[in-house]
Amino acid sequence: MTSTPRLDERTYQVRTFGCQMNVHDSERISGLLEDAGYAPVEGTTEPDLVVFNTCAVRENADNKLYGNLGNLRAVKDNHPGMQIAVGGCLAQKDQKTIIDKAPWVDVVFGTHNIGSLPTLLERSRHNQQAELEILESLETFPSTLPTKRDSTYSGWVSISVGCNNTCTFCIVPALRGKEKDRRPGEILAEVQALVDAGAVEVTLLGQNVNTYGVEFGDRGAFAKLLRACGSIEGLERVRFTSPHPASFTDDVIDAMAETPNVMPQLHMPLQSGSDRILKEMRRSYRSKKFLGILDKVRERIPHAAVTTDIIVGFPGETEQDFQDTLDVVEASRFSSAFTFQYSIRPGTPAGEMENQVPKAVVQERFERLTALQDRISAEETAKLVGTRQELLVTNHSGSKDAATGRLAGRAPDNRLVHFSVPEGAEVPRPGDVVTVTVTASHPYFLIADPSAEDPEGYVLRRSRAGDAWDLAQAASCGVPSPGAGAADAEGTAGSAGVSLGMPTLRPA
């Protein structure tokens, strides 16, 4: 192997596949690398290090990783000193298989030893060989590691890692281990630090947030944590993901309803509406309990938006089972649903079950389910036309926003709203808050095009988070970013298109 550049000249890129937990882990990976002297790659330059943070939940996860690794082989051959590292759930599962299939990979690390990555990279360079290190239990709680946040105005905060459930379709407990909870004081200190740095929104993360506290013997800990977040000055929005219906309790609903900065949004994974299939999945709730939870939430929080996860084609699923799912979806009125076609995951009980549903049947059912959810989502968003919505302006836009001149923001219920700025009005920065009137709806987003003649149609509140965005932009390129490129030199709306600058991870 050839000699490498000095470490302080080396650049990196992290490519993230999978869930919010992986996104947050990638922030930790970036923080570790920058703490070790790496710099993020700029533009289209090939980085000196590529780190894949992988997912093992879906069937195509393997193909996605190995396809990317194959594409990088020639790049690495022409880039002396380049390194490739693979981490995350698929690395925890496949381990040495990754090096066997892609021997040009330099480092493989697991979900339990993220903090070892810089050392493994240096060891690989020194020894001129691949380094594999997979631990079977957590080495260091991820939130104690250095972090490079993707956003100045919003942050992820892990409250636990791992899961104690044994769902038959899920590989996650085998890869991330049993649930480990952080102490409340540590969590609140991290939240406070984010707020002190300019953030106005946090999302509390865990594989099953509402069992938080089981490790230290307090079954009411999650509701208490939500209420404690409500007392943090400057924290305007609190979200969490994901709870489990079997352990979702009334004290959490009360905390959501009674804590003003906890947003009216709930992600509640259904997985199936068939009680028979739920039993086969080893999901310890039934459809009646699930619908009862939604009734209680909407009684206390009438405008709450509820999203969900649904698996189509679980082994043995009959047409009646699938109809039961359609019935529960109709009754639930989800604002959106993440729908998945069941795929066999090696190492899971469901993967060894008989009566695997034929692919063509799964596809047909999947299309019926998505058509139903599209209709429900369209009906629910249409109800919001004419309402006033307070939006946290984001640092990314939709595919058509550059052409339309619109910006994007998230409503309290987390719905995406594309909005325009009236001619002559001040343009918000990412992290600022605007209040607009919804003028049109689509199934999965809203439109707000206020009129310049209506002084109440567009109201801007500049925020600490917007100030933090400007500071970050100045630090990265020396040019403050009023309006994130959507304004003229005076910071007001003109005829130019929108350019929002920072890249963002979009869900697969």
N, C-alpha and C positions, 0 to 999 in steps of 0.2 A: 504493500500500500504506500501511497505517496504521503509526503509530509503535509500537515494541515496548517492553515493560517493561525496566528495568535488568537486566543480565545476572545479577546476584546474586539476582534474584528469579525467574529462569527455571527451570522444572522440565522433566524429560525422562523418557522411557520408551524402552527398547530392546526390540524384538520380534524374537526369534531363530527362524529356520527352519534345519533341517538338522542337521549332524553335530556331534561333540564339538569339532572345530576351530572351528566357528562359535560354539559356546557360549563357548569360551575367548576368541575374538576379541571377543565381546560384553562380557566382563569388561574387556577393554582399552578398548573404546569407552566403557563406563561410567566407567572410571578417568580417561580423557581429559576427558570432559565435566565430571566433578566437579572435576578439576584446573583447568578453565577457569571454574569458578564456578557450574555448573548443580547442581541438587539433584534427587534422585529424586522422582517424583511420588508422592503419598500417596493412599490410598483410591481413590475413584471419580472424583476430579478429573481433568479433561482436561489433559494436559501441554502445555507450551509447545513442546515438541520431541518428535517421534516418529521414532526411527531404526529402520529395517528392516534387519536383517542377514540376507541372503537365501542360499538354496541354489539350485543349478541342476541338481541330479542327477536329480530326478524330473520326469516330464512335467507334473505339476500345479503345479510350482513357479511358473511364470508366472501361472497362473490365481489361485494363492493370493496372490501379491503384488498383482496388479492388482485383485483383488477387495477386498483390504484398503485399497488406495489409494483405490478408488472409495468405500468406506464413509467414509473420512476427509475426502472433499472437502467435504461439508456441514458437518462439524465444524470444519474450518479456516475456512470462510466465516463461521462464527459465533464464531470465536475469534481476535480481532485479534492479529497478531504471531506466530501459530503457525507453526512450520516443520516440514517433513517431509524426512527424508534417507533415501536408499536406498544401502546398501553390500552387500558380500559378492559371492558368485560370480555371481549373476544380474546384478548391476550391472556386474561386469567383462565379462560376456558381452553384455548388451543395450545398455549405455552410453546413447547419446542416445535410443534407442528409448523408454526409460523416461520421459523428459521429453516426447517426442512423444505418447505415449499418456496421460500424466498430467501435464499442464503445471503443475499446482498443486504438484508436487514442487520443493523448493528446492535440494537438493544430491544429486548422485550421485557416489559415490566407490567405488574398487575394492578388491581384496584386497591390493594392494601399497602403499597409501598411507593406511592407517587413521589414522595420526598427523596427517594433514592435515584431519581433520573439523572441529575447532573453528575453524580458519582459514577453511575453506570456508563454514561457517555464518555467520561474521561478515562475510565478503565478500558473501554473498548478501543479508544484511540491509542492508549499506551500498549495494550496487549495485542493490538492488530487482529482482533477476533470478536465475534459476536458475544454479547453478554446477555444472559437470561437470568432474571431474578423474579420469582413469583412467591409471595408469602401467602399462607393460608389464614392469617388473621391480621387485623389492622395494626400497622406499625405506628403510625402517628395520625391523630384525627386530622382530616384534610384542612380544616379551618385554622389550624395552627401554622400552616405553611404560608410563605409569601404569596401574594395575590396581585395579579394585574387585572383590574376590573374592565369589562368590555364597555361599561356605561358609566357616565358620571352621575346620572340622575336616578338610576335604579340598580339594585344589587341583589344577588342571591345570598342567602345565609343558611347554611346547613344546620339543622337541629339534631339530626340523627343520620346514621348510615346503616345499611343492612336491613333485613326484614325477617320477622319470626313466622310469617305465614308460609304455607306449603301448597300454594296453588299449583295444580298439576301441569299447567301449560307454561309455567314461568321458570326461567333459568337464573333469575336475579339473586335469590337467596344463596344459591350455590356459589355465585361469583362475588357477591359483596358481603356475605356472611350474615351472622345474627345481628339483630338490632343493637347498635351502640348509641347511647344518648349523650349529648353534651349537657353540662350543667346550665341552668337558666342564666346565671350570672355571666357566663362566657358568651352566650348567645346575645344577650342584651348589650354587652360591651361591644361586640362586633357591629350590632345594629347602630349603636350610638356613634361608633367610629365612622360608619358609612354616612350617617346624617351630618356629622361634623365635617366630612369631606364634600358635602353638597348634595348627597342623595336625598330624595323626597319619597322614594318608594323602595320597599324591600319585599322579597318573596321568600318565605320560610320553606325550606326544602327537606323532604324526607321520603323514604320509600312508603312509609305509612305514618303520616304526621300525627294522627290522633291516637296512636299508641305511645307517643312521646311521654316519657316519664316512667315507663314500665321498668326500666333498668334500675332506677333509684326509688321505686316504690310509691310513686305519686300518680294515680290514674287521672287526676284532674289537672295535670301539669300543662297540657297544651292549651286549655282554656285560660289558665292563669297567664301563660306566656302571651297569648293574644291581648289580654287586658293590659299586661305590662307594656307591650309595644304601644298601646294607646296613650301611655303617659310620657312618651318620648317627644319632647318639643321639637317641632320641625319635621317630624315624620308624618307625611300626609296620606300615604297609601300603604296598607299592609295586605299582602296576598299570601296564599300558602298552597302547596301541592306536594303529594296527593294524599287524601284521606282514604280510608277503607270503610265501606258501608257497615261492615260487621261491628266495628268499634267506634262508630260515629255517635256521639252522645249529646244529650240536650244541653249540657253545660257549654259545649262548643258553639251550638246554635245561639245560645244566650249571649255568649261573648261576642260573636259576630254581630249580633243585632244591637248590642249595647256599647260597642267600642267604635266611635265615629270614624276612625281611620282604617278600620278593617273593611275592605271593599265588598260590595254586594255581588260577589262572584264565588262560585263553588265548582270545583272539578270533582265529580263523583263517579268513579269507574263502575259501570254496570256489568260489562263483559257479556252477559246473556240475560234475556228476560225469561228464560225457561228454568223453572225450579229444578227440574231433573238435570239439566246441563250444569246449573250452578253447583249442584251436589257433586257431579262428576269432576268439575273444576276444583272442588274442595274450597269453594267460596262459602263461608259460613254465614250467609244471609239468604233470604229468598225475596222474590219480587215484591211481595206485600210490604216487607220491611223497607226495601229500597224506596218504594213510592211513598211510604209513610214519612221517611226522612225528608223527602222533597216537599211534602205537604207542610211539615213543621217549619222548614226553612222559609218557604214562601209566606207562611202565616206571620212569621216574625220579620221577614225581609221581603216585602212584596215585589220589589223590582230586581231581585237577585237573578242573575243569569247563571244557568247550570250547564256545564259541559260534561262529556263522558267519554269513556272508551268502550268499544264493543268488538267482540271477536265473532266472526261469521265462519261457520263450518267446523266447529269443534267436533272431535271424533264422536260419531253416533248421533249427531244432530239430525233430527227428523224435520219434515216440513211443519209439523205441529210445534216443535220446539222453536223453529224459526219464526212462526207466526206469533208465538208468545213474546218473542223479542220485539217484533213489530208493534204488538199491542202495548208493551211497556214504553217503547220509544214514543208512540203516539200520546200516551198519557203523561209522559215526563216533560214534553215540550222543551227539549234541550235547545240551547242557543246554537250549539254545534256539537259534533261528535267525531272523535277520532276512530274510524272504523278500520278493522284489520281482517284480512283473510287468514284463517288459521294456517300455520305452517309448523311442521314438525321441528322441534328443537331437540337435538340429541342430548340425552341426560335428563330429560323430563319424563314423568310418568305418562303424560298424554301422548308423547311420541311413540310409546310402545303399545298404546291402546288399539284394539281392533276397530273395525267399522270407520276407518278414515273416509271422510266424505269426498266423493270425486271432485276434481278440480272444476269441471264444468258446472256442477251443482253449486259449489261455493261461489263461483263467479256470478251466476245468475242471482243468487240470494244477495250477494254483496251489492249488486246493481239496484235491486229492489230496496234494500235498506238505505243506500245513499240517496236514491230518489225521494224516499219518504223524508229523510232528514233535510234534504234540500228544500222541500216544500215547507216543513215546519220552520226552518230557519228563516225562510223568506217571509212567512206569516208573522213571526215574532219580531223581526227587524222592522217590518212595515208599521207595526204599532208605535215605533219610536219617531216616525216622521212628525215634525212639528214640536218635538220636545227639545228642551235646552240641555246640553251636555257639556260638562266640564272635562276638558281633555288635557292629559299630560302629553306634551308634544314629544315625539320620538325622533331618533336620529336616522331613521330610514323611511323610505317612501314606497309606494306601490309601483308596479311596473308601468303604469300610465301617468304617474304624478308629474314626471318631468315634462310631459307633453301638455298636461292640463294646467300646470302651475300650482297644483295643490300640494299641501303638506299632509302629514299624518299624525294622529294622536290616538291615545287609548282613553275610552270613557271609564268611569268608575267600575262598570261591570266588565271591563276588559274588552269590549267590542272595539274593533278598529274603525276609526272615522277618518276619511279623507276630507280635508277642508281647504277652502281657498281664503286668501287674505284680501279684503276689499282694497281697491286702488287707493293709495295714499296712507293706508294704515300701517302701523309698525308691525314688522314681521317677527314672530317669536323664534327663540332659539330652542334647540332640544333641551328639555327640562323645564321650560316655561309652561304656563297653564293658560289655555284659552277657553272661553265659554262661547259656544256657537249653537245655532238652531239647526237641527237636522232637516234637510230639504229633500232627500231622496234615500231610498234603501235598496240594498241588494242582499242576497241570502247571508253573506258572511262579512259585510261591511256596510257602513253608512256614508252618506255624502252630506256635507254642509257647505253651501255656497252662499254666504251672507251677502246682502245687498249693501252697497256703499251708502244708500239713503237711510238704512236702518241702523241707528247708533247702538242699539242693543243686540244687533245680529252678530257682532264680533267684539268680544271683550278680552283684552290681553292682561294677564298678571305676570310680570317678570318675577323670576324666582331665584333663590340661592342656587338651585340646580342649573339654571341657565347661566348664572355667573360661573359656576364650576365648569360648564361646557366651554365657555369662552377661555377660561384659564388653561384648560387642557389643550384646546386648539392652539393657543399661543405658545404653549410649551412644546407642542409637537412640530409646528411649522412656522412659528413666529408671526402668524396672521390671525387675529381674532376673527370670529365668524358670526357677526350679527346676522340673524336670519338664516344662518347656515347656507348662504349662497343664494337665497331666494329674494334678496332685496337689493336695492341700489346702494350707492355709497352712503346715503343718509339712513339706511336701515328701514326703509319703507318699501312697500310692495310696488313693483313695476311690472314690466312686460316680460322680463327674462324668465327662463325656465328654472326649475328647482334643481339644485345639486346639494345633496345632503352629506357628502363627504365620507363618513366612516362606514366601513363594511359591517355587515351584520349577519349572524347565523340564522338561516331560515330553516324551519322544520322540514324534514325529508318527506 
